[in-house]
Amino acid sequence: MQTQIKPAVEINGQEKTAAKKNRGFIFVLAALVIGGGAFGSVKYIHGLHHEETDDAQIDADVSPVIARVSGYVKEVRVRDNQFVKKGDTLVMLDDRDLAIKVKQAENALHAAQANRGVAEAAAIAAQAGISSAEAQAGTIEAQIEAAKINLWRANQDFERYANLAKERSITQQEFEQATASKQMAERQLEILAKQKAAASSQTRLVTSQSGATAKQINVANAGISQRQTDLEGAKLNQSYSVITAPEDGVLSKIFVQPGQYVAAGQSLFSVVLNTTPWVVANFKETQLGKMKAGQKVTVRADAYPGQKLAGEITSFAPATGSKFSLLPPDNASGNFVKVV
């Protein structure tokens, strides 16, 4: 009897153990289904009011540092990924050629100033000549007035002596003296008239020379102004041999080494400016319907796991990135592209 009952007892125990395992599996499976359903429901409800994307990147202002003058690199004072402040010296170029140009501009300025000095001296001399000519003309004019009076007297004497000579009241010698006096007075007036004409011509000549000298001074002043501009330009170019940081930031991609020749306009490196960065995120067309500027957003970056950064939408790009590429796509008429 006992030998027949024992197998039945063992079978019943195994069935109970299997049943317990099945119930535990069912409970776990049910918990997973319920948890998954709850998680899915939460994600679904969240997705109804939120949009997400992994196609995004952090961006910032990048300022290229460009050489303004050509020359050989004398010294590089920075390295990659170094933080710099605005005005820090980054690169120094050999400025000996530029220094020579500054000296040449200074010499040209001194020569222009000397030319103005010569023109001013000529102007002073011309003014003195005008004053002398005017004084001489005034003297001659006074002499002419005196000569006219003498001629009038000589004419009066001549007429009187002529009448007396007809009456034989005077000698022939006295009449001849009166005639000679009259002729001398006429000759003197003629000489003074010619001197007056010559003095007038001299005055006009000196006056015209003075006008030409004034123009020479104006030309000299313009030359000085031009030479001063050239000197300022030469000094400015020499100052460009010291290349400084345009703003606070971090250097990146240094393309220059000591001894290297750089041309004006060549990019030497870039500075990632120490300004507020932003996120460029790419969404599908179907995600943009409820999005607008000013909405709050949450940003997660792989570089800072577990941290959430708060932000807001500032703007929407007017076109996709491919439109701004060097060779943008040209979709033929009748071809459509839809992103979903």
C-alpha positions in Angstrom: 0.0 0.0 0.0 2.7 2.4 1.0 4.7 1.7 -2.1 1.7 2.6 -4.2 0.8 5.9 -2.5 4.2 7.6 -2.5 4.3 8.3 -6.3 0.9 10.0 -6.2 2.1 12.3 -3.4 5.3 13.3 -5.3 3.2 14.1 -8.4 0.9 16.3 -6.5 3.8 18.3 -5.0 5.4 18.8 -8.4 2.1 20.1 -9.8 1.7 22.6 -6.9 5.3 23.9 -7.5 4.7 24.3 -11.2 1.4 26.2 -10.5 3.1 28.6 -8.2 5.8 29.3 -10.8 3.1 29.9 -13.5 1.3 32.3 -11.2 4.5 34.3 -10.5 5.3 34.5 -14.2 1.7 35.7 -14.9 2.0 38.3 -12.2 5.4 39.6 -13.6 4.0 39.6 -17.1 0.9 41.5 -16.0 3.0 44.0 -14.1 5.1 44.6 -17.2 2.1 44.9 -19.3 0.5 47.3 -16.9 3.7 49.3 -16.4 4.4 49.4 -20.2 0.8 50.5 -20.8 1.1 53.2 -18.2 4.4 54.4 -19.6 3.1 54.3 -23.1 0.0 56.2 -22.0 2.2 58.9 -20.3 4.4 59.1 -23.4 1.3 59.3 -25.7 -0.3 62.0 -23.6 3.1 63.8 -23.4 3.5 63.5 -27.1 0.1 65.1 -27.7 1.3 68.4 -26.2 5.1 68.2 -26.8 7.4 67.7 -29.7 10.9 66.2 -29.4 13.9 65.7 -31.7 17.4 64.3 -31.5 18.5 66.2 -34.6 19.9 69.3 -32.9 23.2 70.9 -32.1 24.6 73.7 -29.9 25.9 76.7 -31.9 27.6 80.0 -31.1 29.0 83.0 -32.8 32.4 82.4 -34.5 34.6 85.3 -35.5 37.4 84.7 -38.0 40.7 86.4 -37.3 42.0 87.7 -40.6 45.4 89.3 -41.5 44.9 92.9 -42.7 48.4 93.2 -44.2 50.8 90.8 -45.9 54.0 89.7 -44.2 56.0 87.0 -42.6 54.8 85.7 -39.2 57.3 86.8 -36.5 55.6 85.2 -33.4 52.5 83.2 -32.5 51.6 83.8 -28.9 48.6 81.5 -28.6 47.6 77.9 -29.0 44.6 75.9 -29.9 41.6 76.0 -27.5 43.1 78.9 -25.5 40.7 81.4 -23.9 41.6 85.0 -24.9 40.2 88.4 -24.1 39.5 91.3 -26.4 42.7 93.1 -27.4 45.1 90.2 -26.5 48.0 89.9 -28.9 47.6 86.7 -30.9 50.2 87.0 -33.8 53.0 89.4 -34.6 54.1 90.0 -38.2 57.5 91.3 -39.3 56.9 95.0 -39.6 60.3 96.2 -41.0 58.9 96.9 -44.5 55.9 98.7 -42.9 58.2 100.8 -40.8 60.2 101.9 -43.9 56.9 102.9 -45.5 56.1 105.0 -42.4 59.5 106.7 -42.6 59.0 107.4 -46.3 55.6 108.9 -45.6 57.1 111.1 -42.8 59.8 112.4 -45.3 57.2 113.1 -47.9 55.2 115.1 -45.3 58.3 117.1 -44.3 59.0 117.9 -48.0 55.4 119.1 -48.5 55.7 121.3 -45.4 58.9 122.8 -46.8 57.2 123.5 -50.1 54.5 125.3 -48.3 57.1 127.4 -46.5 58.6 128.4 -49.8 55.2 129.3 -51.2 54.4 131.4 -48.1 57.8 133.2 -48.4 57.0 133.9 -52.0 53.6 135.2 -51.0 55.2 137.6 -48.4 57.6 138.8 -51.1 54.8 139.3 -53.6 52.8 141.3 -51.0 55.8 143.4 -50.3 56.2 143.9 -54.1 52.6 145.0 -54.3 53.1 147.5 -51.5 56.2 148.9 -53.2 54.6 149.1 -56.6 51.6 150.9 -55.1 53.8 153.3 -53.2 55.8 154.0 -56.3 52.6 154.6 -58.3 51.5 157.0 -55.6 54.8 158.9 -55.8 54.6 159.2 -59.5 51.0 160.4 -59.4 52.1 163.2 -57.0 55.0 164.1 -59.3 52.6 164.2 -62.3 50.3 166.6 -60.4 53.4 168.8 -59.7 54.5 168.5 -63.3 51.1 169.6 -64.5 51.3 172.7 -62.3 54.8 173.5 -63.7 53.6 173.0 -67.2 50.7 175.4 -66.6 53.1 178.0 -65.2 55.5 177.5 -68.1 52.7 178.0 -70.6 51.6 181.2 -68.8 55.2 182.5 -68.9 55.6 181.4 -72.5 52.5 183.3 -73.6 53.5 186.4 -71.7 57.0 186.3 -73.0 55.7 185.7 -76.5 53.5 188.9 -76.3 56.5 190.8 -74.9 58.7 189.5 -77.6 56.2 190.8 -80.2 56.4 194.3 -78.6 60.2 193.8 -78.3 60.0 194.4 -74.6 62.3 191.5 -73.8 65.4 190.1 -75.4 65.4 187.1 -77.7 67.4 185.2 -75.1 64.6 185.6 -72.4 62.0 184.5 -74.9 64.1 181.4 -75.7 64.5 180.6 -72.0 60.7 180.8 -71.6 60.3 178.5 -74.6 62.8 176.0 -73.2 61.1 176.0 -69.8 57.8 175.2 -71.5 59.3 172.4 -73.5 61.1 170.9 -70.4 57.8 171.0 -68.5 56.1 169.1 -71.3 58.9 166.6 -71.5 58.8 166.0 -67.8 55.1 165.4 -67.8 55.6 162.9 -70.7 58.3 161.0 -68.7 56.1 160.9 -65.6 53.2 159.6 -67.6 55.3 156.7 -69.0 56.6 156.0 -65.5 53.0 155.9 -64.3 52.1 153.4 -67.0 55.2 151.3 -66.1 54.3 151.4 -62.4 50.7 150.3 -63.2 52.0 147.4 -65.3 54.3 146.4 -62.4 51.5 146.5 -59.9 49.3 144.3 -62.1 52.2 141.9 -62.6 53.0 141.7 -58.9 49.3 141.3 -58.1 49.0 138.4 -60.5 52.1 136.8 -59.1 50.6 137.1 -55.6 47.5 135.3 -56.9 49.6 132.6 -58.3 51.5 132.3 -55.1 48.2 132.0 -53.2 47.3 129.1 -55.4 50.7 127.6 -54.8 50.0 127.8 -51.0 46.6 126.1 -51.5 48.3 123.4 -53.6 51.0 123.0 -50.9 48.3 122.7 -48.2 46.5 120.0 -50.2 49.8 118.2 -50.6 50.4 118.4 -46.9 46.9 117.0 -46.2 47.6 114.2 -48.7 50.9 113.4 -47.1 49.4 113.4 -43.6 46.7 110.9 -44.8 49.5 108.7 -46.3 51.4 108.8 -43.1 48.3 107.9 -41.1 47.6 105.0 -43.5 51.2 103.8 -43.2 51.0 103.9 -39.4 47.7 102.1 -39.5 49.1 99.4 -41.7 52.1 99.0 -39.3 49.7 98.6 -36.4 48.0 95.8 -38.3 51.2 93.8 -38.0 50.1 93.1 -34.4 47.0 90.9 -34.7 44.7 91.0 -31.6 41.6 89.2 -30.5 38.4 90.8 -31.7 36.3 89.7 -28.7 36.5 87.4 -25.7 36.4 83.8 -26.7 38.2 80.5 -27.3 40.6 80.1 -30.2 40.1 77.2 -32.6 41.8 76.0 -35.8 45.1 77.8 -35.9 46.4 77.8 -39.4 49.6 79.8 -39.0 53.1 79.1 -37.8 56.2 81.4 -37.2 58.1 82.1 -40.5 55.0 81.5 -42.6 54.0 84.2 -45.2 50.4 85.4 -44.9 48.5 87.5 -47.3 46.1 90.3 -46.6 42.7 88.9 -46.1 43.9 85.4 -45.2 42.1 83.7 -42.3 44.6 82.7 -39.5 42.2 81.1 -37.0 38.7 81.5 -35.5 37.5 82.7 -32.2 34.4 81.1 -30.7 32.9 84.2 -29.0 32.1 84.1 -25.3 28.5 85.0 -25.9 25.2 83.2 -25.2 25.0 80.0 -27.2 21.9 78.7 -28.9 20.5 75.4 -30.1 19.7 74.7 -33.8 17.0 72.0 -33.8 15.6 70.3 -36.9 11.9 69.2 -36.8 9.7 67.5 -39.3 7.0 69.5 -41.0 4.3 67.6 -39.1 5.8 68.8 -35.8 5.8 72.5 -36.6 2.0 73.0 -36.4 1.7 74.0 -32.8 5.2 75.5 -32.4 5.7 79.3 -32.2 8.3 81.8 -31.0 8.4 82.4 -27.3 7.4 78.8 -26.2 9.4 77.3 -23.4 11.7 74.3 -24.2 13.8 71.8 -22.3 17.2 70.9 -23.7 19.2 67.9 -22.7 22.8 67.6 -23.8 24.9 64.4 -23.9 27.8 66.4 -22.5 25.8 67.0 -19.3 23.8 63.8 -18.6 20.9 64.1 -16.2 20.8 67.9 -16.5 17.9 69.8 -18.1 18.5 73.3 -19.6 15.6 75.7 -19.9 15.2 77.8 -22.9 12.6 79.2 -25.4 12.0 79.3 -29.1 13.4 82.5 -30.6 12.8 82.1 -34.3 12.2 79.8 -37.2 14.5 79.5 -40.2 12.9 80.7 -43.4 14.4 77.7 -45.3 16.1 74.4 -44.7 19.9 74.2 -44.4 20.3 72.8 -47.9 19.0 76.0 -49.4 22.0 77.9 -47.9 24.6 75.4 -49.2 27.1 76.3 -51.9 25.2 74.2 -54.4 21.5 74.3 -53.3 19.2 71.6 -54.7 17.2 72.6 -57.7 13.9 70.6 -57.8 12.5 70.5 -61.3 8.9 71.5 -61.9 6.5 68.6 -61.0 8.9 67.1 -58.5 7.9 67.4 -54.9 9.8 66.5 -51.7 7.7 65.9 -48.5 9.3 65.3 -45.1 7.1 63.4 -42.6 
